[in-house]
Amino acid sequence: MKLWHVNTTARGGGVAEILDALCRFPQPESQLTHCRFVTSQNTDVFTATKRIHHRLHGVDRGGLPDEREHAVFLEFAEQNALRLLPRLAAQDTVLLHDPQTLPLAPILAEAGVPVAWRCHIGTAAINNVADETWQYLSRFWPPGITLIFSHQSLVPAQAAEHRVEIVPPSIDPASAKNELMSVTEIGDVLASVGLTGPRSAPVRHDHELVSEGRLGSDPVILQVSRWDPLKDMEGVLRAFAGSALHRSAQLVLCGPSPQSVADDPEAKTVLENVVRQWRGLPTAIRSRAHLVCTALDDEVGNARVVNALQRRAAVVAQRSVQEGFGLTVTEAMLKARPVVATRVGGIPSQIAHNETGLLLRGSAGDDEFSEAVDCLLNDTARASGLGRAAAAHAAQHFTTSREASDHRRIFAPSFHRNEERIG
Ligand code: UDP
């Protein structure tokens, strides 16, 4: 049987990464094969669903879809359901991802297709904004739907009537993003982006670099994230510039070029703000902070840049204001990097404080963040101990094989039980 994963973007962001990995993963005896269906692109829908995304994190950046947007949303769902339905065989199940695709659920259920919805985002701290948004979304849950969340704390009250499953997101250790790289390969990739090497060297790549200096041999602090206000790239740059961190280390902020991510209309503005902030820094600090915009169209190129940066980093930051579950955190952990992250959303289920990384209060200010990073830069034994523990934990709990097994348990339970008996 096939499990059809439906989402809105072929690449860009964590969901696309997970789905690619699941589709590539060897499926024992083809009992459950994963395949993808990417919806059409619709800016009106993505603008409204980006607001929904923020609201599920409790942040009000505009209301719920108004009547017109709601109608456009339904039309979008109908058009895509009509494209998908002829491709489904009798045994197939559809797993919709995130709010953008949710309105397909009642249409597919009506057509007799078993349907599940996986929400990769959310907050444990439900406020009125988040609650009102769950009310809106829950109207699209047909009877019999399976709801999947990344962590128990992210399950909203409205889900109580339905079958709920927990599946922590995973990464693929064999992918170009995570495979081992030699020191030479890392050096070559960083030089090709223009972060190292002679100033006059031509830069051979499609990625954009906003930088006036070179990394040299300094320790690197890294945050890899979409240019999204909830990732707080601005906060990382501000803390770096406003503390002693810039004296001993350099900073790299890496995110996808805004043109690369169709369903993220805010990225351009966030990046412009960070670039403005960077331009306003004193020259000496500015030359030690670097902004990399990856071209996601160059799938392998992007993956290798992220991989090389994560392996080159002395400390990886994830200063998210909200986070369903940070794949960038898992990626850094698997590479044995010490991570300093905020204790928000699913991140505490990824990092045990002081065992597999450091967690900061969600409201931690710049000083607290800088102190935590500084402490790891100055105590390399502690940093590498945390990194090693992180790698062991991520390999055991957060890789594609574990996630593929979760899907067999949920969608092909009889096969999964046999497998467990044999195993
Ligand atoms: N990513 C990337 N290139 C970039 C920035 C991010 O490939 O320039 C990837 C990153 O490696 C991770 C995903 O995008 O796999 C982000 O997933 P995460 O769960 O951290 O955040 P999301 O974007 O889903 O909110």
Residues whose N, C-alpha, C, O or C-beta is under 5 A from the ligand:
A	BS01	UDP	G13 G14 V15 E17 V224 S225 R226 C254 G255 P256 T294 V306 F325 G326 L327 T328
